[in-house]
Amino acid sequence: MVHGDDKGLVLPPRVAPTQVVIIPIPNSKMSEEARQKLQDQCEAFFKDLKAAGVRVKMDDRLNYTPGWKYSHWELKGVPLRLEIGPKDLDKEQAVLARRDTGKKDFVPWSETVKTTQETLARMQTEMLEKARKEFNDCIVRCTEWDDFVPALDAKKMILAPWCEEVAVEEDVKTKSASADGAGAKTLCIPFDQPDLPPGTKCFASGKPAKSWALWGRSY
């Protein structure tokens, strides 16, 4: 899946209801003063990010471990996690962890808001490019029936010239049925049409083709 993996959802920043989750990581060895400083800094990041237009939440619940929180927000697909632990407090840095790649960056407090915004923008671009590549890699172009079913069996989507007749689509669905009974059907007629030279024939019926259609099986 483009927007998911074994851990859960992987949402692009533009559509994610929550773009950043802040997770403070106190430990039992910290003094009360250090704990409060950690909490105050996380709250400051929350206010600054919200003021900058970032959709942000803070998970400072004390009855869950940091590991549980990581899994919880990864399952929901939150694009970016901002962590601050005792060592980060001493170094005045934050940790930014990307949901899509797992990559972590250590960022000075003074640059955290700016770097967060830049990282979200970069994630959006990179995820869109990755999704487009995966989509395009799944499409093959066929003009003959003999090439159509083997491409389906390879779990590809197929761009093929079609006469746009419902009866022909039903015939394709029957003839292309796999062992479990799943036949091919039209997914769409793309707005962005390749050239269709005069005299091009429908791959299934041999009749004059009217457009290129995208075909595939439902699994």
Backbone torsions as a table, in degrees:
resi	resn	phi	psi	omega
1	MET	NA	144.7	179.2
2	VAL	-72.2	-41.1	-174.5
3	HIS	-110.5	37.5	176.7
4	GLY	-165.8	159.8	174.2
5	ASP	-148.3	-166.3	-176.6
6	ASP	-65.8	-16.3	-179.3
7	LYS	-92.2	-15.4	-178.8
8	GLY	137.6	-148.7	-179.4
9	LEU	-72.5	151.8	171.1
10	VAL	-131.1	93.0	-171.4
11	LEU	-93.2	138.3	172.0
12	PRO	-65.0	143.6	-176.9
13	PRO	-54.4	-36.3	-175.6
14	ARG	-65.9	-28.8	-176.9
15	VAL	-105.7	-6.9	-177.6
16	ALA	-71.1	126.2	177.1
17	PRO	-58.4	-38.7	173.8
18	THR	-118.8	121.9	-177.6
19	GLN	-90.1	-31.6	-177.6
20	VAL	-138.2	136.1	171.0
21	VAL	-117.8	130.5	179.1
22	ILE	-98.1	127.4	-179.2
23	ILE	-125.4	105.6	172.7
24	PRO	-72.9	142.2	-177.0
25	ILE	-124.6	78.1	175.6
26	PRO	-77.0	162.8	172.3
27	ASN	-134.4	171.9	-172.8
28	SER	-69.0	-18.1	-177.6
29	LYS	-86.1	-10.1	-177.9
30	MET	-75.0	143.6	174.7
31	SER	-73.0	163.9	178.8
32	GLU	-62.6	-35.1	178.7
33	GLU	-64.8	-42.5	179.2
34	ALA	-66.9	-39.2	178.1
35	ARG	-60.5	-42.8	-179.1
36	GLN	-67.6	-38.1	178.3
37	LYS	-63.5	-40.4	177.9
38	LEU	-62.6	-45.8	179.9
39	GLN	-63.6	-43.0	-179.2
40	ASP	-62.4	-40.1	-178.9
41	GLN	-67.6	-39.7	177.6
42	CYS	-64.5	-40.0	178.1
43	GLU	-66.3	-35.0	177.7
44	ALA	-65.6	-42.6	176.8
45	PHE	-62.1	-40.9	179.6
46	PHE	-58.3	-47.7	-178.5
47	LYS	-66.0	-42.2	-177.9
48	ASP	-67.2	-41.6	179.8
49	LEU	-67.3	-41.8	178.7
50	LYS	-63.0	-40.6	178.7
51	ALA	-65.2	-27.5	179.9
52	ALA	-84.7	1.9	177.2
53	GLY	90.7	10.7	179.0
54	VAL	-86.9	135.1	176.7
55	ARG	-81.4	105.9	-168.4
56	VAL	-129.6	146.9	172.4
57	LYS	-130.9	155.7	174.7
58	MET	-120.3	128.5	179.0
59	ASP	-107.9	91.9	179.9
60	ASP	-110.1	25.5	177.6
61	ARG	-63.1	136.3	-176.1
62	LEU	-93.2	-10.8	-176.4
63	ASN	-94.4	10.3	175.8
64	TYR	-130.5	145.6	178.6
65	THR	-77.2	158.8	175.6
66	PRO	-56.2	-41.1	-180.0
67	GLY	-60.9	-40.2	178.2
68	TRP	-64.2	-41.5	179.7
69	LYS	-64.6	-40.9	177.9
70	TYR	-55.9	-50.3	-178.1
71	SER	-62.7	-39.9	-178.8
72	HIS	-60.1	-47.6	-176.5
73	TRP	-79.8	-27.3	173.0
74	GLU	-65.3	-40.3	178.0
75	LEU	-59.1	-37.5	-179.5
76	LYS	-79.9	-10.1	175.3
77	GLY	82.7	17.3	180.0
78	VAL	-59.7	124.0	-171.5
79	PRO	-60.6	-36.6	-171.5
80	LEU	-137.7	135.2	177.0
81	ARG	-113.4	131.1	178.0
82	LEU	-110.8	118.9	-177.1
83	GLU	-115.9	145.9	169.7
84	ILE	-138.6	120.1	176.6
85	GLY	-115.3	-175.2	-178.0
86	PRO	-57.0	-43.9	179.9
87	LYS	-67.1	-36.9	178.1
88	ASP	-66.6	-34.6	178.2
89	LEU	-63.3	-43.3	179.9
90	ASP	-65.6	-36.6	-176.9
91	LYS	-91.1	-2.9	-177.1
92	GLU	52.7	54.8	178.5
93	GLN	-136.1	161.7	174.2
94	ALA	-122.8	157.1	177.4
95	VAL	-109.2	124.9	175.9
96	LEU	-107.0	120.8	-178.5
97	ALA	-115.1	122.3	180.0
98	ARG	-81.4	136.6	178.8
99	ARG	-72.3	-35.4	-173.0
100	ASP	-75.4	-37.4	-176.3
101	THR	-113.1	-17.9	-175.7
102	GLY	80.6	-1.4	-177.6
103	LYS	-66.1	138.8	178.5
104	LYS	-115.5	138.5	175.8
105	ASP	-124.1	141.2	177.7
106	PHE	-101.9	120.8	-169.3
107	VAL	-125.2	132.1	175.0
108	PRO	-60.1	147.8	-178.2
109	TRP	-54.6	-39.4	-175.8
110	SER	-65.6	-18.9	-177.1
111	GLU	-111.5	5.1	-171.1
112	THR	-64.6	-46.0	-177.9
113	VAL	-64.7	-47.1	180.0
114	LYS	-61.5	-46.1	-178.8
115	THR	-65.8	-36.1	177.2
116	THR	-61.5	-46.8	179.1
117	GLN	-62.4	-43.0	179.9
118	GLU	-65.3	-39.3	-179.7
119	THR	-66.4	-41.7	177.8
120	LEU	-62.0	-42.0	178.8
121	ALA	-64.9	-41.1	179.7
122	ARG	-67.1	-39.7	177.7
123	MET	-61.2	-43.3	-179.9
124	GLN	-58.7	-46.6	-179.1
125	THR	-64.7	-47.2	-176.6
126	GLU	-67.5	-38.6	179.4
127	MET	-68.4	-37.2	178.1
128	LEU	-66.0	-43.2	178.4
129	GLU	-62.3	-42.1	179.7
130	LYS	-64.1	-43.5	-179.4
131	ALA	-64.8	-41.8	178.8
132	ARG	-63.6	-41.6	179.8
133	LYS	-64.0	-45.3	-180.0
134	GLU	-63.0	-38.8	178.6
135	PHE	-64.8	-49.4	-178.0
136	ASN	-65.4	-33.8	179.1
137	ASP	-68.0	-19.2	-178.9
138	CYS	-89.2	-3.3	-176.2
139	ILE	-106.3	130.5	172.4
140	VAL	-123.0	153.3	-179.7
141	ARG	-103.3	127.3	179.2
142	CYS	-127.4	139.0	175.4
143	THR	-118.3	-5.1	-178.9
144	GLU	-126.4	145.7	179.5
145	TRP	-60.6	-36.7	-176.7
146	ASP	-61.4	-24.0	179.1
147	ASP	-92.9	-13.7	-170.8
148	PHE	-70.8	-54.8	-176.0
149	VAL	-65.8	-42.8	175.9
150	PRO	-57.5	-36.5	177.9
151	ALA	-67.8	-38.8	175.6
152	LEU	-61.7	-43.6	-179.2
153	ASP	-64.0	-23.9	176.1
154	ALA	-86.1	9.0	177.8
155	LYS	62.2	40.9	176.0
156	LYS	-102.0	156.7	165.1
157	MET	-91.9	147.8	-170.7
158	ILE	-124.4	129.8	173.7
159	LEU	-98.5	116.4	-173.7
160	ALA	-140.0	147.9	176.6
161	PRO	-70.4	136.5	-172.5
162	TRP	-137.7	148.9	-179.6
163	CYS	-85.5	-5.0	177.8
164	GLU	66.2	30.8	177.3
165	GLU	-102.8	130.2	-177.7
166	VAL	-60.5	-39.5	-178.8
167	ALA	-62.2	-36.0	178.7
168	VAL	-68.9	-40.0	177.4
169	GLU	-61.8	-42.0	178.4
170	GLU	-63.3	-37.5	178.5
171	ASP	-66.4	-40.9	177.7
172	VAL	-62.4	-42.0	-179.5
173	LYS	-60.1	-40.2	-179.7
174	THR	-71.2	-47.1	-175.0
175	LYS	-71.7	-24.4	-175.8
176	SER	-99.0	8.9	-176.6
177	ALA	-61.5	135.6	177.8
178	SER	-85.6	-176.2	-177.9
179	ALA	-60.0	-31.3	-179.9
180	ASP	-90.7	7.8	174.5
181	GLY	90.3	1.2	-178.3
182	ALA	-81.9	117.7	177.6
183	GLY	-104.0	166.5	-179.7
184	ALA	-79.1	150.1	175.2
185	LYS	-144.2	163.9	177.4
186	THR	-72.3	134.7	176.4
187	LEU	-93.1	-38.4	176.9
188	CYS	-174.7	166.6	167.6
189	ILE	-107.3	104.0	-172.4
190	PRO	-57.7	143.2	174.3
191	PHE	-64.0	-39.4	-179.5
192	ASP	-85.5	93.9	-174.0
193	GLN	-92.9	130.5	170.2
194	PRO	-65.0	165.5	176.7
195	ASP	-60.2	138.9	177.4
196	LEU	-121.3	91.0	-175.6
197	PRO	-58.9	146.6	175.8
198	PRO	-54.5	137.5	179.6
199	GLY	91.4	-3.4	177.7
200	THR	-64.4	134.2	-177.0
201	LYS	-103.8	151.9	174.3
202	CYS	-61.7	133.8	-176.7
203	PHE	-63.6	-23.7	-173.8
204	ALA	-102.2	-36.8	-173.4
205	SER	-108.0	-20.1	-175.4
206	GLY	80.8	-0.6	177.2
207	LYS	-78.6	164.9	178.6
208	PRO	-57.7	130.7	-179.8
209	ALA	-80.2	142.1	179.1
210	LYS	-104.8	-23.4	-177.7
211	SER	-164.1	168.6	169.0
212	TRP	-91.1	130.4	179.1
213	ALA	-120.7	149.1	177.3
214	LEU	-96.1	126.8	-176.7
215	TRP	-118.2	154.4	175.8
216	GLY	-171.6	167.2	174.3
217	ARG	-97.8	149.7	172.8
218	SER	-95.9	131.8	-177.9
219	TYR	-113.6	NA	NA
